[in-house]
Amino acid sequence: MHPPASDSEQLRIENATLRRRLAALEAQHHAANRPDIVALLDNFPGMAYRCQNDSDWSMDYVSAGCLALTGYPQEALMRSRVIYAELIHPEDRAPVWTQVQAALAAHRTFEIEYRINHANGTIRWAWERGWGLWSEHDHLVTLEGFITDISAYKQAELALRDNQATLRALLDTPEDSMLLMDVTGKLIACNDMTARQLHRDRRQLVGRSLFALLPAEVSTNLRQQLQRVTDSSAPVRFQEQYRDRWFDHILYPVCDSLQRISQLALYSRDITEQKQLERDLEQLAISDPLTGLFNRRHFWSLAEQSLTQAARKHTPSSALMIDIDYFKSINDHHGHLVGDQVLQTTANRLKDNLRQSDILCRYGGEEFAALLPETDLDTACETAERLRQRVAAAAIETDRGPLSVTISIGVAELGGHIEARLSTLLECADRKLYAAKQGGRNRIAFWTPSREQLRHLDGDRHHA
């Protein structure tokens, strides 16, 4: 059992954890049957980053793609020899800051376009998608995201403003998909990349309806986007999945001499790798890097939502606080690597013996917490006893040989007609965990606190 850390200490711990996240990614490189996330980061056609929310956008990590995007190597950006904020075009620096801060204030993802000054003296257009990572006390810890070069998009946009001869020259670009169609969706021209993606010969596509070549749901979405463009006479950007690939599209209007929309140009970029990396990083943002369980902050968010629903439906909920017995002794006698193996195996056994609707996290150190929705005390105790038995039943295989491990569990129920804070319910379970420890370990202890007891505990926490 450990007393709760102060806010400053908790932030220090969480910052250290975030700095170790890249190491966690590298460790996953060696795991069997796992995608090579580190290689994915380095091969990502753009720059993945983690930075501070300061005026310099100080970079704690950038992927290898920073060289193509900015002209500078990783070390230059991460060691602040090159300040990323100074690479942003002077006219765009203030708008970028304003848009990011507005998104962070609303706890939402931000998507922005701006210009950057490349090391070779050219100006590149960049598209950035990022988000904040927050501590459980709602302090912003760091920013993460992706930045990709969209200069080709901007060139296409200029071509549309220039003349169709330039546009047709762009149809020969090999990297991305580009096509030209009339307002009914009939193909006028396309490049080789488009033909490959549609599994057709380029010459066979001209005159065909693009809608007839696509799956029904993709065709329906494209019709809707086309209607948006014709209604607004402005480009529309959207993303969608086609077969097993993800694409980022921009649909441009092409006007005739009377400024009427006569054609539309669709420029598409394959962003499948970006989407996969995005999912991996978002998963890491809510997960404990060692055990793969939810981290404490995400557990808190999900559990509070669950208690709110339980209060509306007047259904019971139960909390479990779980602690590995004599874990300090395991670390002291066998080393932290073995201790990590014990944590990982214990986490897997707990997860395998809970329902999908149950919310489980690594709470800190050797402690785990679980919220069991729509679960009364009797059922929660049965679950806790099953967990205790499954952990104790088989030794854990480690690099130092098999180790027998046990756990102690505190159980607390919140009745269906009683409302309480999550922190108060967990405090009740924590007190019972302490009782199980004091009673000899490798056991469970349980409690259904009354409304008065919960109110008293809640008052104690506010006056602590």
C-alpha positions in Angstrom: 0.0 0.0 0.0 1.3 3.5 -0.9 0.0 6.9 0.1 -1.2 9.0 -2.9 1.6 11.1 -4.4 1.4 14.9 -4.4 0.5 16.6 -7.7 4.1 17.6 -8.3 5.4 14.1 -7.6 2.7 12.5 -9.7 3.6 14.9 -12.6 7.3 14.0 -12.2 6.4 10.3 -12.4 4.2 10.7 -15.4 6.7 12.8 -17.2 9.3 10.1 -16.7 6.9 7.5 -17.9 6.2 9.5 -21.1 10.0 9.9 -21.7 10.2 6.1 -21.5 7.5 5.6 -24.1 9.9 5.5 -27.0 11.8 2.8 -25.2 8.6 0.9 -24.8 8.0 1.2 -28.6 11.5 -0.2 -29.2 10.9 -3.0 -26.8 7.8 -3.9 -28.8 10.0 -4.3 -31.8 11.3 -7.5 -30.4 7.9 -9.0 -29.4 6.7 -11.9 -31.4 3.9 -11.4 -33.9 3.8 -7.6 -33.3 4.1 -5.0 -36.0 7.5 -3.2 -36.1 6.3 0.1 -34.7 9.7 1.6 -34.5 10.3 0.8 -38.2 6.9 2.2 -39.0 7.8 5.5 -37.2 11.0 5.7 -39.2 9.4 4.8 -42.5 6.4 7.0 -42.0 6.1 9.4 -45.0 6.2 12.5 -42.7 7.3 13.3 -39.2 5.9 11.8 -36.0 6.8 13.9 -33.0 6.4 14.5 -29.3 7.0 18.1 -28.1 6.5 20.5 -25.3 3.7 23.1 -25.4 6.1 26.0 -25.3 6.8 28.9 -27.7 9.6 26.9 -29.3 7.6 23.7 -29.7 10.7 22.0 -28.1 11.0 18.5 -29.6 11.5 15.6 -27.2 11.2 13.1 -30.1 11.0 13.3 -33.9 11.0 10.3 -36.3 13.5 9.9 -39.2 11.0 11.6 -41.6 12.0 15.0 -40.2 15.0 15.0 -42.6 12.8 14.9 -45.7 10.2 17.3 -44.2 12.6 20.0 -42.8 16.0 19.1 -44.2 17.4 18.7 -40.7 18.3 15.4 -39.0 16.6 14.1 -35.8 19.5 15.1 -33.5 19.3 18.8 -34.6 15.6 19.1 -33.7 15.7 17.0 -30.5 18.7 18.8 -29.1 17.3 22.2 -30.0 20.1 23.1 -32.3 17.2 23.8 -34.7 14.0 25.3 -33.1 10.9 24.0 -34.8 9.0 27.2 -34.2 11.6 29.1 -36.2 11.0 26.8 -39.2 7.3 27.8 -39.3 6.8 30.7 -41.8 6.7 34.0 -39.8 3.2 34.8 -41.0 1.9 31.4 -39.8 3.5 31.2 -36.3 0.8 33.1 -34.5 -2.2 31.4 -36.2 -0.6 28.0 -35.5 -0.1 28.8 -31.8 -3.7 30.1 -31.5 -5.3 27.1 -33.2 -3.3 24.6 -31.1 -4.1 26.4 -27.8 -7.8 26.5 -28.7 -7.9 22.8 -29.4 -6.0 22.0 -26.2 -8.4 24.1 -24.2 -11.2 22.0 -25.5 -9.3 18.7 -25.1 -9.7 17.9 -28.7 -7.4 16.9 -31.6 -6.1 19.7 -33.8 -5.6 19.7 -37.6 -3.7 22.7 -39.1 -2.0 23.7 -42.4 1.0 26.0 -42.5 4.2 26.7 -44.3 7.7 25.7 -43.1 11.1 26.9 -44.3 13.1 23.9 -45.5 16.9 23.8 -44.9 17.4 24.0 -48.7 15.7 27.4 -48.8 12.4 26.3 -50.3 9.0 26.8 -48.6 7.0 23.6 -47.9 3.4 23.2 -47.0 2.7 21.0 -44.0 -0.4 19.4 -42.6 -0.3 18.6 -38.9 -2.6 16.4 -36.8 -1.9 16.3 -33.0 -3.3 16.0 -29.6 -2.4 16.6 -25.9 -1.5 14.0 -23.3 -2.8 14.8 -19.9 -2.1 13.6 -16.4 -4.8 12.2 -14.2 -4.9 15.6 -12.5 -5.7 17.2 -15.9 -2.3 18.8 -16.4 -1.0 18.9 -19.9 2.2 16.8 -20.0 3.2 16.8 -23.7 1.9 17.0 -27.3 2.1 14.2 -29.9 1.2 14.0 -33.5 2.2 13.8 -37.2 3.3 16.4 -39.7 3.2 15.6 -43.4 4.3 17.5 -46.5 1.3 18.6 -48.5 3.2 20.7 -51.0 1.9 18.5 -53.9 -1.7 19.3 -52.8 -0.9 23.0 -52.9 0.7 22.6 -56.3 -2.4 21.0 -57.6 -4.5 23.8 -56.2 -2.3 26.4 -58.0 -2.6 24.4 -61.2 -6.4 24.6 -61.0 -6.1 28.3 -60.7 -3.7 28.5 -63.5 -4.8 26.4 -66.5 -5.8 22.9 -67.4 -2.6 22.2 -69.3 -0.7 22.4 -66.0 -3.4 20.2 -64.4 -3.0 17.6 -67.0 0.8 17.6 -66.4 0.0 16.8 -62.8 -1.9 13.7 -63.9 1.5 12.2 -64.7 2.8 12.4 -61.1 3.6 8.9 -60.0 3.4 9.2 -56.2 -0.2 9.9 -55.5 -3.6 9.3 -57.2 -5.1 12.0 -59.3 -8.1 12.0 -61.7 -10.3 14.4 -63.6 -14.0 13.8 -64.0 -17.1 15.7 -65.1 -19.9 16.8 -62.8 -21.7 13.5 -63.3 -18.7 11.5 -62.2 -17.5 10.3 -65.6 -13.7 10.0 -65.8 -12.0 12.3 -68.2 -8.4 11.5 -67.3 -6.4 9.8 -64.5 -2.8 8.9 -63.7 -1.3 5.4 -63.5 -1.5 5.3 -59.7 -5.3 5.7 -59.9 -5.5 2.9 -62.5 -3.5 0.6 -60.2 -5.7 1.3 -57.2 -8.8 0.6 -59.3 -7.3 -2.5 -60.8 -8.0 -1.3 -64.3 -6.0 -0.3 -67.3 -5.7 3.5 -67.6 -7.1 3.6 -71.1 -10.2 1.5 -70.1 -11.1 4.0 -67.4 -11.7 7.0 -69.5 -15.4 7.5 -70.0 -16.4 5.2 -67.2 -18.5 6.4 -64.2 -16.2 6.5 -61.2 -19.3 5.7 -59.0 -19.8 2.4 -60.8 -16.2 1.4 -60.1 -16.3 1.9 -56.4 -18.0 0.0 -53.6 -21.5 1.3 -52.7 -20.6 3.0 -49.4 -17.5 4.7 -51.0 -19.6 5.8 -54.0 -22.3 7.2 -51.8 -19.7 9.2 -49.8 -18.1 10.5 -53.0 -21.5 11.7 -54.3 -22.0 13.6 -51.1 -18.6 15.2 -51.2 -19.2 16.2 -54.9 -22.4 17.8 -53.9 -20.6 19.8 -51.2 -18.1 21.1 -53.8 -20.7 22.1 -56.3 -22.8 23.8 -53.6 -19.9 25.8 -52.2 -17.6 26.1 -55.3 -14.7 25.4 -52.8 -12.4 22.4 -52.4 -13.4 19.7 -49.9 -11.0 17.5 -47.9 -12.0 14.1 -46.5 -10.6 10.7 -45.5 -12.0 7.3 -46.1 -11.2 3.6 -46.3 -11.1 1.8 -49.6 -10.6 -2.0 -49.5 -7.7 -2.4 -46.9 -6.2 1.1 -47.4 -6.9 4.5 -46.0 -6.9 7.6 -48.3 -6.8 11.4 -47.7 -8.7 13.1 -50.5 -9.1 16.7 -51.8 -11.8 17.3 -54.3 -11.3 20.5 -56.3 -13.8 22.4 -58.5 -12.6 23.2 -62.1 -14.4 26.1 -63.6 -14.9 27.1 -67.3 -14.5 30.5 -68.8 -17.9 31.6 -67.4 -16.8 30.5 -63.9 -19.2 27.6 -63.9 -18.0 24.2 -62.4 -17.5 22.0 -65.4 -15.1 19.4 -64.0 -13.7 18.1 -60.7 -10.2 17.0 -59.8 -9.7 14.4 -57.1 -6.3 14.2 -55.5 -5.7 11.3 -53.2 -2.8 10.2 -51.0 -2.5 6.8 -49.3 -2.2 7.3 -45.6 -2.6 3.7 -44.4 0.7 3.7 -42.6 -0.1 7.0 -40.9 -3.5 5.6 -39.7 -1.8 2.5 -38.3 0.8 4.5 -36.5 -1.9 6.9 -35.3 -3.8 3.9 -33.8 -0.7 2.5 -32.2 0.3 5.8 -30.6 -3.3 6.5 -29.4 -3.4 3.1 -27.8 -0.1 3.8 -26.1 -1.5 7.1 -24.8 -4.2 5.2 -22.9 -2.1 2.2 -21.9 0.4 1.2 -19.3 3.5 0.5 -21.4 4.6 -2.5 -19.3 1.4 -4.5 -18.9 -0.7 -3.2 -21.8 -3.6 -2.5 -19.4 -5.3 0.8 -19.3 -3.3 3.5 -17.5 -4.6 5.2 -14.4 -5.9 8.3 -16.2 -7.9 6.4 -18.8 -9.3 4.1 -16.2 -10.5 7.1 -14.3 -12.2 8.5 -17.3 -14.0 5.2 -18.2 -14.9 4.4 -14.6 -16.4 7.8 -14.0 -18.6 7.4 -17.1 -19.6 3.9 -15.9 -20.6 5.2 -12.5 -22.6 8.0 -14.1 -24.6 5.5 -16.1 -25.1 3.3 -13.1 -26.5 6.2 -11.2 -29.0 6.9 -14.0 -30.1 3.2 -14.1 -29.9 2.6 -10.4 -27.6 -0.4 -10.8 -24.9 -1.5 -8.4 -21.2 -1.2 -9.2 -18.2 -2.8 -7.4 -14.6 -1.8 -7.2 -11.6 -4.1 -6.7 -8.2 -2.9 -5.4 -5.6 -5.6 -6.1 -2.0 -5.9 -4.8 0.7 -8.4 -5.5 1.9 -9.9 -2.2 5.5 -9.4 -1.2 6.3 -7.7 -4.5 9.2 -5.6 -3.1 10.8 -8.9 -2.0 10.5 -10.2 -5.5 12.3 -7.1 -6.9 15.0 -7.2 -4.2 15.8 -10.9 -4.5 15.3 -11.5 -8.2 15.7 -8.1 -9.9 13.4 -5.7 -11.6 13.4 -7.6 -14.9 11.8 -10.6 -13.1 9.5 -8.2 -11.3 8.3 -6.8 -14.6 7.6 -10.4 -15.8 5.6 -11.0 -12.7 3.6 -7.8 -13.3 3.0 -8.7 -17.0 1.8 -12.3 -16.3 -0.4 -11.2 -13.3 -2.0 -8.5 -15.5 -2.7 -11.0 -18.2 -4.3 -13.5 -15.7 -6.5 -10.7 -14.3 -7.6 -9.5 -17.7 -8.3 -13.1 -18.9 -10.6 -13.7 -16.0 -12.7 -10.5 -16.1 -15.6 -9.6 -18.4 -15.1 -7.4 -21.5 -17.3 -4.8 -19.8 -15.1 -4.7 -16.7 -12.6 -1.9 -16.5 -9.1 -2.9 -15.4 -5.9 -0.8 -15.0 -2.5 -0.9 -13.6 -3.1 1.6 -10.8 0.5 2.1 -9.8 3.5 0.0 -8.9 2.3 -3.5 -8.1 -1.3 -2.3 -7.6 -4.2 -2.9 -10.0 -7.8 -1.5 -9.9 -11.0 -2.7 -11.5 -14.5 -1.4 -11.8 -17.2 -4.0 -12.3 -20.4 -2.4 -13.7 -23.8 -3.8 -12.8 -22.2 -6.1 -10.2 -23.4 -6.5 -6.6 -21.2 -7.5 -3.7 -21.8 -11.2 -3.9 -20.8 -11.4 -7.5 -17.9 -9.1 -7.0 -16.6 -11.3 -4.2 -17.0 -14.4 -6.4 -15.0 -12.6 -9.1 -12.3 -11.5 -6.7 -11.9 -15.0 -5.3 -11.7 -16.4 -8.8 -8.9 -13.9 -9.6 -7.1 -14.8 -6.4 -7.2 -18.5 -7.2 -6.1 -18.1 -10.8 -3.1 -16.1 -9.9 -2.1 -18.5 -7.1 -2.8 -21.7 -9.1 0.2 -21.7 -11.4 3.8 -20.5 -10.9 4.9 -17.6 -13.1 7.7 -18.5 -15.5 10.5 -16.0 -15.3 14.2 -15.7 -16.4 15.1 -16.9 -12.9 12.8 -19.9 -13.0 9.2 -20.3 -11.8 7.9 -18.1 -9.0 4.8 -18.6 -6.9 2.8 -15.4 -6.6 -0.3 -14.5 -4.7 -2.5 -11.4 -4.6 -4.7 -9.7 -2.0 -7.9 -8.0 -3.0 -10.2 -5.4 -1.4 -13.8 -5.3 -2.6 -16.3 -2.5 -2.2 -19.9 -2.3 -3.6 -21.8 0.9 -4.4 -25.5 0.1 -4.1 -27.8 0.9 -7.0 -29.6 3.7 -5.1 -26.5 5.3 -3.7 -24.3 7.8 -5.5 -20.6 8.4 -4.7 -17.5 9.7 -6.2 -15.2 7.2 -7.9 -12.4 8.3 -5.6 -14.6 7.4 -2.5 -15.5 4.0 -3.8 -11.8 3.2 -4.5 -10.9 4.4 -1.1 -13.4 1.9 0.4 -11.9 -0.9 -1.7 -8.4 0.3 -0.7 -9.3 0.1 3.0 -10.4 -3.5 2.5 -7.2 -4.3 0.6 -5.3 -3.1 3.6 -7.5 -5.3 5.8 -6.7 -8.3 3.5 -3.0 -7.5 3.8 -3.2 -7.2 7.6 -5.2 -10.5 7.7 -2.3 -12.5 6.3 -2.4 -11.7 2.5 -3.5 -14.1 -0.3 -7.2 -13.4 0.6 -10.0 -11.0 -0.2 -11.8 -8.6 2.1 -15.1 -6.9 1.3 -17.5 -4.1 2.3 -20.7 -2.5 1.3 -20.5 1.0 2.8 -23.7 2.8 3.7 -24.7 6.2 2.4 -23.5 7.8 5.6 -20.1 6.0 5.6 -19.6 7.1 2.0 -20.5 10.7 2.9 -18.2 10.6 5.8 -15.3 9.3 3.7 -16.0 11.9 1.0 -15.9 14.6 3.6 -12.6 13.3 5.0 -11.0 13.4 1.6 -12.1 17.0 1.0 -10.7 18.1 4.4 -7.5 16.1 4.1 
